[in-house]
Amino acid sequence: MSKHPLDHDRGASSSRLAHFVAVERSAQPSAASKLLQQRPRTQSETRAKQFARIEREMKAVAP
């Protein structure tokens, strides 16, 4: 079995790994994730209801 990509010895790329670890351990979420959480939802629950209706109909038709 091959090693996990982070377990490979990459020599000079230690700064990349250090940056990854710093981001992973940071206490504050990134600005991008904050924007995604604050963005208004464009789709209502009707789409989920449509999928549920289709699934119920398929179960009723299935032998």
Secondary structure, DSSP 8 states (H G I E B T S, - for coil): ----GGGS--GGGHHHHHHHHHHHH-SS--HHHHHHHHS---S-THHHHHHHHHHHHHHHH--
